Amino acid sequence: MPTKPQHAKRYAQIPGFLRALREEAGLTQRQLAERMRQPQSWVHKSETGLRRVDVAEFCDWCQACGVKAESGIRRFLAD
């Protein structure tokens, strides 16, 4: 049986990266959730890998943390 996308080896670094962006912005999960108009549980699940974040959500996450999406993608690829 194929691995679910959020559990794929290539995806493993994304949740921690998202959490780092949020923490560097000085935001709690609740504050980020409010900015993104999502429930706090959505942020938690995204940061722990229980749900997969698509590219549009990644860009919105970056923006909500005060980072340009292009910079966020470049930074992720450089790590």
Secondary structure, 3 states (H helix, E strand, C coil): CCCCHHHCHHHCCHHHHHHHHHHHCCCCHHHHHHHHCCCHHHHHHHHHCCCCCCHHHHHHHHHHCCCCHHHHHHHHHHC
